[in-house]
């Protein structure tokens, strides 16, 4: 993966924030799935168009994360800010890997539950969906810490595209 860039591209920034908004929307819309599951159980499946917004949001997250991974492989990511301790660099690498893994696995487990009726997958989906949101909030908190306590410009790189 290419590294060493001064910041993220406009495409990378746009995908980042779009995925973040979609994950939040999916998390806030998850309660509707119980009602939708009950309705389908009671009335029968009436087609793909009957998917609730939560399903469409999850599908969009999955597709956009795949695109993000390709874009990151092609365009790379910035080096850590100067003065970042090695343990923070390692934690950031593994934190991002875990975020990407969850951003893929949450929609996959949700699809297994929704389309194949795998109840266990639904339980896993709910648990790891909550874990994804917690990890994303921690990710945001660390970015804010870097920006305002360490004053190293980390958050700015995900707001303003490299020139």
Steps between C-alpha positions, in 0.01 A plus 500: 500500500646839408587713800666832561236740370452835672127447539197325362345567160159659455364157401640336814358773722160485331482121532610517865228744604231340283569159655500657848158658440359178352625293795338744742175492301506119491563481874215740576266309266570151637183484711284490187646159417303326775175636357602411144597147601167456678306632201676267258448207734130580525429594138776336300781643294368741241819586317834676499335843494358431848845527657488757780739798485732327750573231239568755228725701733699189591535404135624850415753485786632166374539619139656833598746333738612271219553811286688665789735204523578515129552877511725466805704228329547726197538841666654400831468670836699776667791420726435548873546855621852594604572413860236227525627232740555157343237339726242748369596420141457128561170555682375717213590236239322223692208727588446580131530134406236411759273781378524379141442140605188596695375730222505194273390233744205691649317530164594141407359361824190717460451366148535143626234569761262688269523308175567151637308521826801409713396609848850451642641728231248762607616479859863526392406789268340693783792446736774587253293788364506651847873425524553679167321810626699497826827460310402776255426734791836413656662566160336843490605575858862411422494720188367789709767432764770512233361819354441701818731351765796380295438777242643288219238564229376142483132594480567775247631237257153341490326835451722681250626316191869495422607766259 
